[in-house]
């Protein structure tokens, strides 16, 4: 039972090629359902892990990897489908790349990373919601699409800025851990 959150995270990764296939086959409704299922499993794996104490080191890595892979795949696909809005998706990809590099650097330094914070979860939730809406309701008025994508981009930038003090804290703690290990 304790492996269910990790299985759900792995399932999200498996869903990515099916999402891409359905989207580029012109079946935006099926792509939207797959993305909705991915979002639900994202919520479920975290809730189960916290509720039942099924948090694992593998889950701490697998869950954000599944998030980033899904968001990157969706963003790249949406850049192709909605070329006029490429800049919103570019912000997301850039933010995720920076966070991935910083997170990897911190892990290499021996930092103990606690996991996603509320602002990261909020931006992910809104991202999923807006992408599902864009897939379920193709042909939204341009002004509404721009508004929704701007909200996503602003929340992504907000989350990235809010993570800066977290990264600093992790960096300081990793330095302390390294110093304690040399004594």
ZASE-341479 format. One line per 2 residues: number of its first residue (from 1); for each residue x, y, z of C-alpha. Coordinates in pm, 1 decimal, padded with zeros to 6 digits, always signed. Layout:
BEGIN
NUM = X:Y:Z  ...
% end
This chain:
BEGIN
1 = +00000.0:+00000.0:+00000.0  +00282.4:+00241.1:+00084.0
3 = +00394.1:+00234.9:-00281.1  +00064.0:+00368.3:-00418.5
5 = +00182.7:+00733.8:-00433.5  +00492.0:+00630.7:-00629.8
7 = +00281.8:+00415.9:-00863.4  +00052.5:+00714.4:-00923.6
9 = +00351.6:+00938.0:-00998.9  +00490.2:+00679.9:-01242.6
11 = +00143.4:+00651.2:-01398.9  +00149.2:+01027.1:-01466.3
13 = +00472.5:+00982.4:-01658.8  +00319.3:+00695.8:-01859.0
15 = +00021.9:+00917.8:-01949.0  +00241.6:+01177.2:-02123.1
17 = +00281.4:+01000.3:-02460.9  -00092.1:+00921.1:-02466.0
19 = -00170.2:+01288.0:-02403.9  +00060.9:+01390.5:-02689.8
21 = -00082.2:+01125.8:-02922.7  -00442.9:+01228.8:-02857.1
23 = -00366.9:+01599.2:-02885.6  -00191.0:+01566.9:-03220.6
25 = -00452.3:+01322.8:-03346.5  -00694.8:+01611.2:-03309.5
27 = -00879.3:+01457.8:-03015.7  -00851.8:+01748.8:-02774.2
29 = -01130.4:+01612.8:-02554.5  -00941.4:+01285.9:-02494.0
31 = -00619.2:+01483.4:-02439.4  -00805.9:+01697.0:-02186.6
33 = -00939.4:+01390.0:-02006.6  -00588.9:+01242.9:-01990.2
35 = -00452.1:+01569.6:-01851.6  -00737.3:+01587.6:-01601.3
37 = -00662.5:+01231.0:-01491.7  -00296.5:+01325.4:-01455.6
39 = -00390.6:+01624.1:-01239.0  -00617.5:+01414.3:-01019.5
41 = -00347.2:+01152.1:-00966.7  -00105.2:+01434.7:-00881.0
43 = -00338.6:+01553.0:-00605.6  -00410.2:+01199.0:-00493.0
45 = -00050.5:+01079.6:-00464.3  +00047.4:+01371.6:-00243.0
47 = -00264.0:+01343.3:-00028.1  -00215.0:+00969.9:+00024.5
49 = +00154.7:+01009.3:+00102.4  +00087.3:+01275.9:+00365.4
51 = -00227.9:+01115.5:+00509.9  -00080.0:+00770.5:+00564.0
53 = +00286.2:+00856.1:+00609.3  +00379.6:+00692.7:+00278.6
55 = +00636.4:+00962.3:+00199.9  +00953.0:+00813.0:+00053.6
57 = +01280.6:+00941.3:-00088.5  +01177.1:+00795.4:-00424.8
59 = +00846.7:+00983.1:-00405.9  +01024.0:+01308.6:-00324.0
61 = +01204.6:+01275.3:-00655.4  +00944.1:+01094.7:-00868.6
63 = +00653.7:+01331.6:-00796.8  +00828.5:+01653.4:-00903.5
65 = +00985.8:+01476.0:-01201.5  +00638.4:+01363.4:-01310.9
67 = +00512.4:+01720.4:-01261.4  +00793.3:+01876.6:-01461.5
69 = +00777.9:+01621.2:-01742.7  +00401.3:+01662.6:-01770.8
71 = +00417.0:+02041.2:-01761.6  +00701.4:+02049.7:-02014.4
73 = +00520.7:+01811.9:-02251.3  +00195.7:+02006.7:-02223.9
75 = +00377.6:+02337.5:-02269.9  +00568.2:+02222.2:-02576.1
77 = +00250.6:+02077.3:-02728.1  +00058.7:+02396.7:-02654.9
79 = +00337.4:+02608.8:-02805.7  +00290.2:+02408.8:-03125.0
81 = -00090.8:+02430.2:-03114.1  -00124.1:+02788.7:-02987.0
83 = +00181.9:+02952.3:-03141.9  +00059.6:+03304.2:-03075.1
85 = +00083.1:+03239.3:-02699.7  +00430.0:+03079.4:-02699.2
87 = +00567.9:+03330.5:-02446.7  +00343.1:+03205.0:-02163.5
89 = +00465.5:+02850.3:-02208.9  +00826.3:+02966.6:-02250.3
91 = +00803.2:+03126.6:-01903.5  +00691.4:+02794.6:-01757.9
93 = +00965.6:+02596.7:-01929.2  +01232.7:+02848.4:-01824.3
95 = +01109.6:+02847.6:-01462.9  +01109.7:+02469.0:-01450.3
97 = +01457.2:+02445.2:-01602.0  +01596.1:+02691.2:-01346.6
99 = +01428.9:+02507.0:-01059.4  +01549.7:+02171.4:-01190.1
101 = +01909.2:+02293.2:-01214.4  +01896.4:+02458.0:-00870.0
103 = +01732.1:+02153.0:-00713.6  +01992.4:+01920.7:-00865.8
105 = +02272.1:+02147.6:-00747.4  +02130.1:+02151.6:-00394.8
107 = +02090.6:+01774.2:-00387.9  +02448.2:+01737.7:-00504.9
109 = +02554.0:+01957.0:-00211.6  +02367.6:+01723.4:+00023.2
111 = +02066.3:+01944.6:+00088.6  +01756.0:+01788.0:+00240.9
113 = +01467.9:+01915.3:+00025.5  +01126.3:+01900.4:+00188.0
115 = +00906.1:+01908.0:-00121.3  +00658.9:+02141.5:-00284.7
117 = +00525.7:+02443.6:-00100.6  +00173.4:+02584.2:-00122.4
119 = +00267.6:+02839.4:-00389.5  +00415.1:+02569.2:-00612.1
121 = +00108.1:+02353.0:-00564.4  -00120.1:+02647.8:-00641.3
123 = +00060.6:+02732.9:-00963.9  +00055.6:+02367.0:-01070.0
125 = -00317.0:+02337.7:-00991.7  -00398.4:+02651.8:-01193.0
127 = -00175.4:+02532.2:-01478.7  -00363.3:+02201.5:-01498.5
129 = -00698.8:+02376.7:-01472.5  -00628.0:+02627.5:-01748.1
131 = -00476.4:+02367.1:-01981.0  -00774.4:+02134.4:-01933.2
133 = -01010.8:+02426.3:-01999.6  -00821.2:+02519.0:-02318.0
135 = -00847.1:+02157.9:-02433.8  -01213.9:+02111.0:-02340.8
137 = -01322.0:+02444.5:-02487.9  -01117.0:+02504.0:-02801.0
139 = -01178.2:+02834.2:-02969.7  -01209.2:+03047.9:-02657.2
141 = -01200.7:+03418.3:-02738.3  -00843.8:+03541.5:-02773.4
143 = -00876.9:+03790.4:-02487.0  -00988.8:+03513.0:-02250.5
145 = -00710.4:+03279.6:-02359.8  -00457.1:+03559.4:-02305.6
147 = -00605.4:+03635.0:-01961.6  -00594.8:+03270.3:-01853.5
149 = -00241.1:+03216.6:-01981.3  -00128.0:+03539.6:-01818.1
151 = -00267.1:+03419.5:-01485.4  -00073.5:+03093.0:-01527.8
153 = +00246.7:+03279.5:-01618.5  +00212.4:+03523.8:-01327.5
155 = +00154.4:+03240.8:-01080.7  +00454.6:+03052.0:-01219.5
157 = +00678.1:+03357.8:-01178.1  +00532.1:+03417.2:-00831.1
159 = +00607.7:+03057.8:-00731.2  +00961.6:+03082.9:-00867.0
161 = +01022.1:+03401.6:-00669.1  +00876.8:+03246.4:-00355.2
163 = +01113.3:+02949.2:-00391.5  +01422.0:+03175.3:-00382.9
165 = +01424.8:+03201.1:+00000.4  +01357.0:+02826.1:+00017.8
167 = +01658.9:+02754.1:-00201.6  +01869.9:+02987.5:+00014.1
169 = +01756.2:+02802.1:+00327.0  +01836.8:+02465.9:+00169.5
171 = +02177.9:+02596.4:+00060.5  +02258.6:+02721.9:+00410.7
173 = +02144.7:+02396.4:+00568.0  +02345.5:+02189.9:+00320.0
175 = +02655.0:+02391.0:+00415.1  +02588.5:+02325.0:+00782.9
177 = +02533.1:+01954.5:+00713.6  +02859.8:+01935.1:+00521.1
179 = +03046.1:+02113.7:+00802.1  +02893.2:+01882.3:+01064.3
181 = +02998.4:+01580.5:+00859.2  +03362.9:+01688.0:+00857.1
183 = +03393.1:+01716.3:+01234.6
% end
